[in-house]
């Protein structure tokens, strides 16, 4: 028999954004009745999220610190004409840790997993089994809205965590190895040394299409690993994904597509870095902002998340312009030159870029000097994107 469940805040979607919001709300408002709802049986799915230390403000690190599984000081990049070690902190979070922390923070009845959602409004959630949740406020974090409303390219990847038969000799993350054949746009391999005999290897593409052939990418990972001389004992875990890279679009229409007056977070709110597609830094900022509220009504949650998302979108026009140059002005096999040039800049500038906090001086520095794409082609691409 269907029932009605009452609570203070209902979070729809138990991914990264939803999980972090649940943790932040319970930490700052212990008596708040928070429900986390998802059709999956675990929090976070099957994912690895990584971020630079400069991505997260010092004041917000209390949210993410318990989730960190791996940490490094310094990372490497390699291009055909440039290689470098950058002195910066780098961290990784595994979905298994997120799941564990959320289960410890929330009472068992608050984790409504394995429950499919049919619809959500500002104050109610309807479940496929007939149950209904009546909340003071609802936050929807169920993944993207209508992406056709945005002008997008794609970052797509296949990653494998490998158990090695013999220890490797790579102590730092390889954030970008672009010395490999450039296929389907800008291609690089990403490597994280989890331990002496454990390596995560990801084959990544900045591509014009979202098409992902897992079997083909798996073969390319095998070839890369063999080229590095690593002997694989087993594949521990595999994940794949396609992230949007934004060049433009109608933010307000995109926001409405996910529920006109419903509070939103994560990809559903358009809260992702336009160039990297990564949403973790924005997920942390959103969780911190929501934890600082005292009014959890549906209307106030909507206004707060909408204002943050709208301001974030407006502030990131520079990155969308760069994405337009990358995808519309550079030939696919030559796109790596843009990143190769970028990685010659100062570590502080690079850190602010990934954090989405580039200064005016940073922006001028990125755009000055000998351009890696013809100026006339870049200008035509930018004008075309705005027309």
N, C-alpha and C positions, 0 to 999 in steps of 0.2 A: 504493500500500500504506500502510495506517494506521501511524502511528508514535506513540511516547510521548516527550514533550518534558519535560525537567526544568528547574526554575528555583527561585529563592528566593521571589519574590513575583509572583503573577499578578493583574493588575488587569483585571477584566471590565467593559468599558464605557469608551470613549475620549471621553467628554464632558468638561465642565468639571471635575467632581470627579475623575474618573479621570486626566485630563491633569495636573492640579495635583499629585496624589499621586505620579505618575510623576516629575515634575520635582523635587519635594521629596526623594523617596527617593534619586534619583540624585545630587542635590547633596550630601546629607549622608552617603550610603553609596555611593561611586563603584563599589565592587567588587560591589555587590549585583546579582544577575541578575534584573532586573525585566522582565516581559512585559506589554504593553498590548494587549488583544484587543477587537476590535469588528467588526461586520458591515459597517460603513461603510468607505469608502476613505480618509477623512481624520479627523483628530482635531478634535473640537469641533463638527462639523456645520456648519450655516449659522446662526450666532448672533452677536448683539451683547450683551455683558454690561456693565452700568454699576454703579458703586458710589461712595459718598461716602468721602472720606478717613478719616473717623472710623469707618467700617465695619471697618477692618483695623487690628489692633494694630501698633504700631511694630515690635515684635519679629518680626512675621510678614511684613513688607512685602517682604522679599527674595524671597518666593515670587511675588508678584503684580507687582512693579515691572517685570520684563522683558516682561510681557505688555501693559502699558498702551500704547495707540495714540493716545488723545486725552485731554487734561487741560484743566480750566478752573478758574478761581478765581471762585466765585460762581455762583448759579443763580437763576432767576426762577420765581415761581408767580403765577397769575392766577385769581381767582374773581369772581363777579358783584359782590361788595361789598368785595373786598380784593385788593390786588396788592402784591407785595413782592420785593425782591432779597435773597437770603440769602448771607452771606459764608461760604462753605464750599468746600472743594475737591471736585471731581467728576471721575471718570475713566471711560473706556470701554475695553473689551477686545474685539477682533474675533477670531472663531474662526480666521481665517487666520493670525493671529499665534501663537495657541496651537499650532496645527498645526506651524508653523515651529519654534517653540522646542522642542517635544517631539521633533521629528525631529533637531534638532541635539544634544539631550541624550542620546537613546537610540541605541544601535547599530541598524543596519537590521534585524537578526534579531529584535530585541526588539519591534518594531512589527508586531504580527500583525493587520493590518487586512484588511478583506474576508473575515473568517473568522467565520461564524455560530456562536454558542454554543448548544448544546442544553441544557446544565445545568452547575451549579457547586456544589461542596461546599466545605468549609473548606480542603481541600488538593488539589482536582482540578477541572479544567475539561474538559468533553467538547465537542468541536467537531462540526459537522454533517458535515464531510468524513471523519470517523472518527478523526482525531487526538485524542490525549488529553494534557493538560498536568498533570504531577505537580509540585506546588509545596509549599514549606515552609508557605506560607499564601496564601489567596485573599482578595481584596477585591472585592466586587460593587458596581458603581456604575451599573447598567443602567437607571436611571430608576425611577419609583415602583413601590411594591409595590401591594397591594390597597387602593386609595383608598376603596372602599366601607366600610372599617372606620373611616374618619374622617368627622366631620361637617363638610362642606365647602361653601363658596361658591367663586367663581372670579374670577380676574383673567385676562382674555383680550385679545388684541391683534393688530393687523396693523401692521407697520412697513415703511417704504420708505426706502431711501437714494436721494436725488434729486440729480441733476446739474442745476444751475440755469443758465439762459441769461444771467442778470444777477446780480451779487453781491447777497446779502441784507444786511440791516442789523441782524442779531441776534447779538451777540458772545457771549452766554451761553446755556447750556442753558435751555430752558423745561421744567422738570420736570413741572409740571402747569398746563395751561390748561383750566380748567373753565368758561370763559365761553361754551362751546358748548352746543347743545341736549342736555339730559340724557335719554339714550335707553338702555334696557336696563340700568338701575341707575345707578351713579355713573360718568359718562363724562368723560374728559379727553384732551387731546392732548399728546404729549410730543415735544419737538423738540431735536435736538442739532446744533449748527453745526460740522461737521467741517472746513470751510474756507470761504472767502468765497463759493464757488460750489457747495458741497456741503452738503446738509441732510438729516438723518435725521428722519422724521416718523412718529410712531406713534399710532394711534387705540386707546385703552385703555378697558376697561370693568370695573367691579366688579359682577359679575352673579350672579344666582341660578342660572344654567344655564351649562354649558360650551359651548353651541352657538356656532359661529363661522362666519359667512357672509363669506368673504373678498371676494367681489364687492361686497357691500353696503358693507363697511368701506373697500374701495378707493375707492368713489364718495365716501364721506364725507371721506377724505383729500384727494381731488381738490378737493372743495368748500372744505375748510379752507385748502389751499395757495393756491387762487385768492383766497380772502378775505384772505390775508396779502399778496397782490400778488406772489407768487413765480412766475416763469415757468420751467416745467420743460422741460429739454432732453431728459432721459431718466431712466428708473428704473434705477439701478445694481444694486440688490439688494433683495429682499423677503423678509421672514420673518414668520411668525405663530406664536402659541402660546397655550396655556391653562394657567395656573398655579393650584394649589390655594390657597385662603385658608381656614385652619383655624379652626373654632369649637369643636371638641372631638373626641372619639373615643378608641379604645382603642390606646394607643401600643404596648403589648407585642404585641397581636395583629397590628398593622400590621408591626412588626419581624419577627415570625415569618413573615408572609406572603411576605417577600422571601428566605426561607431561614433556618430557625430558629437554626442555629449557625454561620452564615456571616458574616464581617465585611462591613459595608456602609458606604457613604458617599453623600453627596448626597441626592437625593430618595428614594432607596431606603431610606435610614436615617431618613427623616423630618426631615432637616436642612435646613429652609427656614424663613424668617421667616413666622409665622402670618398676618401682615397683608399683607405685600407679595408673598409667594410666592417671594421671591428667595433663591437658595441660595449665591451667591458668597461672602459673608462666612463662612458655615459651611464651605464647601469649603476656604477658606484655613486656617481653624482646624484642620480635620480633617487636612489635609496636613501642617501644622506638627507636630501631635501625633504622627502616624505617623512622621514623619521623626526624631522624638526617641526612638523605641523602639530597643531592641537585640534584642528577641525577636520574630521575624517568623513564629512558628508560627501555624497557623490558629486555635488556641484563644486565644492571646494577642491576635491581631488582632481576633477577635470580641469578646473581653471589653473591649478598649480602645475600640473603636468603639461598642459597645452602651452602655457607661458614659457616654461623651460624649453620645450621642444621647438617652439617657434623661434625663440631667441637664438637657440643653438643653430638651427637651420640658417637663419639670417646671417649669423656670424661666420659661416663657413663657405661663403661664395668664392673665396680665393682658392680653396681646395677643389671646388667643382670646376673652376676655370682651368686649373692645372690638369684635371682629369680629362677635360675636353681637348686640351693640347696633346695629352698622352695618347688618346684613342682616335682623335680626328685629324691630328696634324702629323703624327709620327707613323712611318710604315711599321707594321707589326714586328718585323724582324729587327727593327732598329730602336724599339722602345726602351730596350735595356740601357741605351746611352743616356737617357734622361735620369734614370736611377743611378747610373754610374757617376754622373756629374753631381747629383744630389749628395751622394755619400762622400764627396770630397769636402763638404762644408763642415762647420764646427759641430762637435757633439751636442752642445747646448741647443743650437738651432734645430738639429735633427730631433732631439727630444721634444722640443716645443711643437714641432710639426706633427709628430705622432700623437701628442696630447691634444692637438687641435687648438693650441694657444700661440700660434705664430704671431710675432710682433710685426709692426709695419717695417722695421728694419730687416727682419727675417724675410718678409715677402719680397722686399726690394732685392735682397741678396740672392734669393732663389731665381729671380727673373733677370738679373744682370749678368754680364759676362757673355762669352760665346755660347749661343743657344745650341742645344743638341738637336733641334728641329729648325727648318727654315722659318724665318720670321714671317714671311708672306703667307705661308701655309698655316702657321699658328694663328695669325690674325683672321684669316678666312674661317678657320674652325671656330674661333670664339664668336665672330659675327654671326656665323650660321647657327650656332647654338642659341643665340639670343633672339633670332628672327622668328 
